[in-house]
Amino acid sequence: MSETNTPASKGRVLLGMSGGVDSSVAAYLLKEEGWEVIGVTMKVWPQDCMSRAEDKCCGPQAVADARSVAHALGIPHYVVDEADEFEKVVIDYFGSEYRQGRTPNPCVMCNEKLKFGRLQDKALGLGATHVATGHYAQIVHENGRSRLFRAKDRKKDQSYFLFSLRDGQLGRSVSPLGHLEKPEVRAIAKKLGLKTYDKEESQEICFVPGNDYAAFLKGHFGEETFHPGGIYLRDGTRIGEHEGIELYTVGQRKGLPGGQGKPLYVLDIDPKGQRVIVGGYEELERPECFIDNTNWLTADGKLTVPTEIEVKIRYNWPAVRARVEPIEGHPHRARIVFAEPQRAVSPGQAAVCYIRSREGSDDFDEVLGGGWIERSEIVVEEKTVAAAER
């Protein structure tokens, strides 16, 4: 890729610092490139939860680590309290999606609304023209456009989480780590003597202690208890009970009744009837899916023609070949037809589409855009119980 990863002119940039090695090295690289760097760490935990947040992203230790790195690099560092906004934008959304039978993706929401939303508002107040983070993705500014690409380190690539950034957000963003691999980043941090060079990465959602979703959701909803219901096969047979649809997601196997002669998986969740629909592994396959609330990173912000793509339907799943098609009369929806049927296409997850940036290349390296997966149609007792909301 011949284009530069940052705008030609340097100025003041606001860097989101999580206290980890990635944002630490991002601070150093930006400074080396000639930016005037201001470090900011968002405090997203209310005071009464700080003990729970001790080892989490943006918890007390993260703030201390970010401050230490900023001091070592000679850049100013601020802490901004975004606990109320985080509660509304991320945690409430997380609970609401599960209550609607959908599987949320809080990291996409946090990036769009907080890291590249609220931070860009803060940047303006501090006279900064751009915002930067330690994400592994490449943002290219050229010919009046801003384009998003996968990172050089495909194992660490985080472009999936940034698909929903609007053009104005992308145009004011800088990606200093996109051209590096993770071992290179750690080596830079170690060479600089930064204390974060060997800091472990979290493998769980930052606000869910121990990755225990059930306990977190029960605590989040408080006195408002889950509603029990039935677990059904597609032929209408009721084979068991559940304590609440919030405890299930499409593709899940754990916690389902046995005695059917084969393992069962969640095929769909019916929030109106409080029903969990289950079936065999082969029944998880879907030839297509529909997405809504789309965001396209094209020159005009639209998808106008069917396009050959690779698509990721979850962050940690491999991209697969597919075709994305616009839907006439519905500019914010699209249809994705998979080259081969895909299993566990989960409503609420982001489907992110990638295209070839160079004609004739086999590398689908540029983010076209994407949207949120709608519910698939499952028929039970010859009645549609999971029709997607249109």
Residue pairs with C-beta under 8 A, 6 or more apart in sequence:
1 138
1 140
1 149
1 357
3 140
3 141
3 142
4 140
4 141
5 138
5 139
5 140
5 174
5 175
5 176
5 178
5 179
6 33
6 141
6 174
6 175
6 176
7 130
7 141
7 174
10 33
10 34
10 35
10 36
11 35
11 36
11 128
11 129
11 130
12 35
12 36
12 38
12 126
12 127
12 128
12 129
12 130
13 30
13 35
13 36
13 37
13 38
13 123
13 128
13 129
13 130
13 131
13 132
13 174
14 38
14 40
14 119
14 120
14 122
14 123
14 126
14 128
14 130
14 131
14 132
15 23
15 26
15 27
15 30
15 37
15 38
15 39
15 40
15 131
15 132
15 133
16 23
16 40
16 41
16 42
16 115
16 119
16 131
16 132
16 133
16 134
17 23
17 24
17 27
17 39
17 40
17 41
17 66
17 69
17 70
17 77
17 134
18 41
18 57
18 58
18 62
18 66
18 134
19 41
19 57
19 58
19 61
19 62
19 63
19 64
19 65
19 66
19 69
19 196
19 199
20 57
20 62
20 65
20 134
20 196
20 199
20 201
21 185
21 186
21 189
21 194
21 196
21 197
21 198
21 199
22 134
22 135
22 136
22 177
22 185
23 66
23 133
23 134
24 65
24 66
24 69
24 134
24 189
24 194
24 196
24 197
25 134
25 176
25 177
25 180
25 185
25 188
25 189
25 192
25 194
26 132
26 133
26 134
26 176
26 177
27 37
27 39
27 69
27 70
27 73
27 75
28 73
28 188
28 192
28 194
29 176
29 177
29 188
30 37
30 132
30 174
30 176
31 37
31 73
31 75
33 176
35 130
35 132
35 174
37 73
37 75
37 132
38 75
38 76
38 77
38 78
38 126
38 128
39 66
39 69
39 70
39 75
39 76
39 77
39 78
40 77
40 78
40 79
40 80
40 119
40 122
41 58
41 62
41 63
41 66
41 67
41 77
41 78
41 79
41 80
42 58
42 79
42 80
42 82
42 86
42 114
42 115
42 118
42 119
43 58
43 63
43 79
43 80
43 81
43 82
43 83
44 58
44 82
44 83
44 86
44 90
44 114
44 206
44 207
45 52
45 53
45 56
45 58
45 59
45 83
45 86
45 207
46 83
46 87
47 83
50 59
50 60
52 209
53 59
53 60
54 60
54 61
55 61
56 62
56 202
56 206
56 207
57 202
57 206
58 206
63 79
65 195
65 196
65 199
66 77
67 77
67 79
68 195
69 194
69 195
69 196
70 76
70 77
71 77
72 192
72 193
72 194
80 118
80 122
82 114
82 118
85 113
85 114
85 118
86 110
86 114
86 207
89 109
89 110
89 113
89 114
90 106
90 109
90 110
90 113
90 114
90 207
91 106
91 207
91 220
93 104
93 106
93 109
94 104
94 106
94 207
94 220
95 217
95 220
95 221
95 246
97 103
97 104
97 348
98 104
98 213
98 217
98 245
98 246
98 249
99 221
99 245
99 246
99 271
100 271
100 348
101 245
101 268
101 269
101 270
101 271
101 347
101 375
102 269
102 346
102 347
102 348
102 375
103 249
103 250
103 346
103 347
103 348
103 349
104 348
105 315
105 348
105 349
105 350
106 205
106 207
107 161
107 205
107 315
108 160
108 161
108 163
108 164
108 350
111 135
111 161
111 162
111 164
111 165
112 164
112 165
112 169
115 131
115 133
116 131
116 133
116 162
116 165
116 169
116 173
117 169
119 131
120 131
120 169
120 172
123 129
123 130
123 131
123 172
129 172
130 172
130 173
130 174
131 172
131 173
131 174
132 173
132 174
132 175
132 176
133 173
133 175
134 176
134 177
135 158
135 161
135 162
135 175
135 177
135 178
136 151
136 153
136 156
136 157
136 158
136 159
136 177
136 178
136 182
137 148
137 149
137 150
137 151
137 157
137 158
137 159
137 162
137 175
137 178
138 148
138 149
138 150
138 151
138 152
138 159
138 175
138 178
138 179
139 146
139 147
139 148
139 149
139 170
139 173
139 174
139 175
139 178
140 146
140 147
140 148
140 149
141 171
145 299
146 167
146 170
146 171
146 173
146 297
147 297
147 357
147 366
147 367
148 159
148 162
148 163
148 165
148 170
148 297
148 366
148 367
149 159
149 178
149 357
149 365
149 366
149 367
150 157
150 159
150 354
150 365
150 366
150 367
151 157
151 158
151 159
151 177
151 178
151 179
152 178
152 179
152 180
152 181
153 180
153 181
153 182
155 182
156 181
156 182
159 352
159 367
160 312
160 315
160 350
160 352
161 315
162 170
162 367
163 295
163 297
163 350
163 352
163 353
163 367
163 369
163 370
164 295
164 350
164 370
165 173
165 295
166 295
167 297
167 301
170 297
177 185
180 188
186 197
186 198
189 196
189 197
190 197
190 198
204 210
204 211
205 211
207 216
208 216
209 215
209 216
213 247
214 246
214 247
217 226
217 246
217 247
218 226
221 246
225 244
226 243
226 244
226 245
226 246
226 247
227 244
227 245
227 274
228 241
228 242
228 243
228 244
228 274
229 241
229 242
229 244
229 245
229 273
229 274
229 275
229 276
230 238
230 240
230 241
230 242
230 274
230 275
230 276
231 238
231 239
231 240
231 241
231 242
231 256
231 257
231 275
231 276
231 278
232 238
232 239
232 275
232 276
232 277
232 278
232 380
233 239
233 260
233 277
233 278
233 279
234 267
234 277
234 279
234 283
234 378
234 379
234 380
235 380
235 381
236 380
236 381
239 257
239 259
239 260
239 278
240 256
240 257
242 248
242 255
242 276
245 269
245 270
245 271
245 274
245 275
245 276
247 255
248 255
248 266
248 269
248 276
249 266
249 269
249 346
250 266
250 267
250 268
250 269
250 284
250 344
250 345
250 346
250 347
251 265
251 266
251 284
251 343
251 344
251 346
252 265
252 266
253 263
253 264
253 265
253 266
256 264
256 265
256 266
256 278
257 264
258 264
262 280
262 281
263 280
263 281
264 278
264 279
264 280
265 278
265 279
265 280
265 281
265 283
265 284
265 344
266 276
266 277
266 278
267 277
267 278
267 279
267 283
267 284
267 378
268 277
268 375
268 376
268 378
268 385
268 386
269 275
269 276
269 277
269 347
269 386
270 276
270 277
270 385
270 386
272 385
273 385
275 380
275 385
277 378
277 380
277 385
277 386
281 343
284 343
284 344
285 341
285 342
285 343
286 338
286 341
286 342
286 343
286 345
286 376
287 337
287 338
287 341
288 335
288 336
288 337
288 338
289 313
289 335
289 336
289 338
289 342
289 345
289 351
289 373
289 374
289 376
290 327
290 333
290 334
290 335
290 336
290 373
290 374
290 388
291 333
291 334
291 335
291 336
291 351
291 370
291 371
291 372
291 373
291 374
292 332
292 333
292 371
292 372
292 374
293 332
293 371
293 372
294 303
294 332
294 333
294 334
294 369
294 370
294 371
295 301
295 369
295 370
295 371
296 302
296 303
296 368
296 369
297 367
297 368
297 369
298 368
298 369
302 326
302 331
303 324
303 326
303 334
303 368
303 369
304 326
305 326
306 323
306 324
306 325
306 326
307 323
307 324
307 325
307 353
307 355
307 368
308 321
308 322
308 323
308 355
309 321
309 322
309 323
309 324
309 336
309 353
309 354
309 355
309 364
309 368
310 319
310 320
310 321
310 322
310 353
310 354
310 364
311 319
311 320
311 322
311 324
311 336
311 338
311 351
311 352
311 353
311 354
311 370
312 318
312 319
312 320
312 351
312 352
312 354
313 320
313 342
313 345
313 346
313 349
313 351
313 373
314 346
314 349
315 350
319 354
319 364
320 338
320 339
320 340
320 342
321 338
321 339
321 340
322 336
322 337
322 338
322 339
322 353
323 336
323 337
323 339
324 334
324 335
324 336
324 337
324 353
324 368
325 334
325 335
325 336
325 337
326 334
327 333
327 334
327 335
332 371
333 371
333 374
334 371
336 351
336 353
345 373
345 376
346 373
347 373
347 374
347 375
347 376
347 388
348 372
348 373
349 372
349 373
350 370
350 371
350 372
350 373
351 370
351 371
351 372
351 373
352 367
352 369
352 370
353 367
353 368
353 369
353 370
354 364
354 365
354 366
354 367
354 368
355 364
355 366
355 368
356 362
356 363
356 364
356 365
356 366
357 363
357 365
357 366
374 388
374 389
375 386
375 387
375 388
375 389
376 386
376 388
377 384
377 386
377 387
377 388
378 384
378 385
378 386
379 385
